[in-house]
Amino acid sequence: MALWDRSWNVARGSRHSSDLDDELQFHLAMRARDNVNDGMSPEDAERDAGILRWLDSLARRRCGRVLAALRGRL
């Protein structure tokens, strides 16, 4: 992805973040559904999706700290 595209995504802020959240939620729901179809209990499938949601949240916070540090240096 070009630097311009990345800068634009950061500038768009919350709307872009909301779109990403919706997309992530969709994929997590599909993963949970697939896990249940493959024999996993609904509780375990939801826990699996929750772990992935937590990992995504952790990655976003880490990325946010990096961007904040870079913004402070500019």
Backbone hydrogen bonds in HBPLUS format (Angstrom, degrees):
<---DONOR---> <-ACCEPTOR-->    atom                        ^
c    i                          cat <-CA-CA->   ^        H-A-AA   ^      H-
h    n   atom  resd res      DA  || num        DHA   H-A  angle D-A-AA Bond
n    s   type  num  typ     dist DA aas  dist angle  dist       angle   num
A0006-ARG N   A0002-ALA O   3.07 MM   4  6.45 161.6  2.10 157.1 162.1     1
A0007-SER N   A0003-LEU O   2.89 MM   4  6.12 161.2  1.93 153.6 159.0     2
A0008-TRP N   A0004-TRP O   2.88 MM   4  6.10 157.0  1.93 150.0 156.6     3
A0009-ASN N   A0005-ASP O   2.98 MM   4  6.24 156.1  2.04 148.6 154.6     4
A0010-VAL N   A0006-ARG O   3.07 MM   4  6.37 154.9  2.14 149.5 155.6     5
A0011-ALA N   A0007-SER O   2.94 MM   4  6.18 157.8  1.99 149.4 155.9     6
A0012-ARG N   A0008-TRP O   2.94 MM   4  6.15 144.9  2.06 148.8 157.7     7
A0013-GLY N   A0010-VAL O   3.31 MM   3  5.48 139.9  2.48 101.4 111.5     8
A0017-SER N   A0013-GLY O   3.00 MM   4  6.20 157.3  2.05 149.9 157.2     9
A0018-SER N   A0014-SER O   2.79 MM   4  5.94 153.8  1.86 148.7 155.0    10
A0019-ASP N   A0015-ARG O   3.02 MM   4  6.31 155.8  2.08 145.9 152.1    11
A0020-LEU N   A0016-HIS O   2.96 MM   4  6.26 156.7  2.02 149.1 155.5    12
A0021-ASP N   A0017-SER O   2.85 MM   4  6.10 153.5  1.92 147.0 154.8    13
A0022-ASP N   A0018-SER O   2.94 MM   4  6.20 158.7  1.99 149.8 154.9    14
A0023-GLU N   A0019-ASP O   2.99 MM   4  6.22 159.0  2.03 146.6 152.6    15
A0024-LEU N   A0020-LEU O   2.83 MM   4  6.04 162.7  1.86 152.3 156.9    16
A0025-GLN N   A0021-ASP O   2.89 MM   4  6.05 163.6  1.92 150.2 154.9    17
A0026-PHE N   A0022-ASP O   3.01 MM   4  6.23 157.3  2.06 147.7 153.4    18
A0027-HIS N   A0023-GLU O   3.10 MM   4  6.40 164.0  2.12 151.8 155.1    19
A0028-LEU N   A0024-LEU O   2.89 MM   4  6.13 155.8  1.95 155.1 162.3    20
A0029-ALA N   A0025-GLN O   2.97 MM   4  6.13 157.4  2.02 148.4 154.3    21
A0030-MET N   A0026-PHE O   2.98 MM   4  6.26 154.1  2.05 148.1 155.5    22
A0031-ARG N   A0027-HIS O   2.92 MM   4  6.11 151.6  2.00 142.4 150.2    23
A0032-ALA N   A0028-LEU O   2.92 MM   4  6.16 161.0  1.96 148.9 153.8    24
A0033-ARG N   A0029-ALA O   2.94 MM   4  6.15 159.3  1.98 146.1 152.0    25
A0034-ASP N   A0030-MET O   2.87 MM   4  6.08 160.6  1.91 147.8 153.2    26
A0035-ASN N   A0031-ARG O   2.85 MM   4  6.07 155.1  1.91 150.0 157.2    27
A0036-VAL N   A0032-ALA O   2.98 MM   4  6.26 156.5  2.04 150.0 155.7    28
A0037-ASN N   A0033-ARG O   2.91 MM   4  6.20 159.8  1.96 149.8 155.9    29
A0038-ASP N   A0034-ASP O   2.92 MM   4  6.14 132.7  2.15 139.7 152.5    30
A0038-ASP N   A0035-ASN O   3.16 MM   3  4.99 128.8  2.43  90.1 103.8    31
A0040-MET N   A0035-ASN O   2.90 MM   5  5.36 158.5  1.94 151.8 144.7    32
A0039-GLY N   A0036-VAL O   2.97 MM   3  5.15 160.9  2.01 109.5 113.7    33
A0045-ALA N   A0041-SER O   2.88 MM   4  6.13 157.3  1.93 157.0 164.4    34
A0046-GLU N   A0042-PRO O   2.94 MM   4  6.12 156.8  1.99 146.3 151.8    35
A0047-ARG N   A0043-GLU O   2.96 MM   4  6.18 153.1  2.03 143.9 151.9    36
A0048-ASP N   A0044-ASP O   2.88 MM   4  6.08 157.5  1.93 147.4 153.1    37
A0049-ALA N   A0045-ALA O   3.03 MM   4  6.31 159.6  2.08 145.6 150.7    38
A0050-GLY N   A0046-GLU O   2.82 MM   4  6.02 148.9  1.91 144.0 153.6    39
A0051-ILE N   A0047-ARG O   2.92 MM   4  6.21 148.7  2.01 149.9 157.4    40
A0052-LEU N   A0048-ASP O   3.18 MM   4  6.52 159.4  2.23 147.9 152.8    41
A0053-ARG N   A0049-ALA O   2.89 MM   4  6.15 152.6  1.97 146.6 154.8    42
A0054-TRP N   A0050-GLY O   2.90 MM   4  6.11 154.5  1.97 145.6 152.1    43
A0055-LEU N   A0051-ILE O   2.94 MM   4  6.22 157.7  1.99 150.0 155.9    44
A0056-ASP N   A0052-LEU O   2.97 MM   4  6.21 155.8  2.03 147.3 153.5    45
A0057-SER N   A0053-ARG O   2.96 MM   4  6.20 158.5  2.00 147.1 153.2    46
A0058-LEU N   A0054-TRP O   2.90 MM   4  6.14 158.3  1.95 150.8 156.7    47
A0059-ALA N   A0055-LEU O   2.97 MM   4  6.20 158.7  2.01 146.2 151.9    48
A0060-ARG N   A0056-ASP O   2.90 MM   4  6.18 156.6  1.96 151.3 157.7    49
A0061-ARG N   A0057-SER O   2.97 MM   4  6.22 159.4  2.01 151.2 156.3    50
A0062-ARG N   A0058-LEU O   3.02 MM   4  6.22 161.1  2.05 149.8 155.1    51
A0063-CYS N   A0059-ALA O   2.94 MM   4  6.12 158.5  1.98 147.0 153.0    52
A0064-GLY N   A0060-ARG O   2.82 MM   4  6.01 153.2  1.89 145.6 153.6    53
A0065-ARG N   A0061-ARG O   2.99 MM   4  6.30 151.5  2.07 148.4 154.8    54
A0066-VAL N   A0062-ARG O   3.11 MM   4  6.41 154.2  2.18 145.6 152.5    55
A0067-LEU N   A0063-CYS O   2.93 MM   4  6.23 162.6  1.96 154.7 159.0    56
A0068-ALA N   A0064-GLY O   2.90 MM   4  6.09 156.6  1.95 146.5 153.3    57
A0069-ALA N   A0065-ARG O   2.95 MM   4  6.13 156.2  2.01 145.7 151.7    58
A0070-LEU N   A0066-VAL O   2.94 MM   4  6.22 158.6  1.98 150.4 156.5    59
A0071-ARG N   A0067-LEU O   2.80 MM   4  5.99 158.4  1.84 149.5 156.0    60
A0072-GLY N   A0068-ALA O   3.00 MM   4  6.19 148.8  2.10 143.0 150.8    61
A0073-ARG N   A0070-LEU O   3.04 MM   3  5.14 136.3  2.23  98.7 111.2    62
A0074-LEU N   A0071-ARG O   3.31 MM   3  5.33 148.3  2.42  97.6 106.4    63
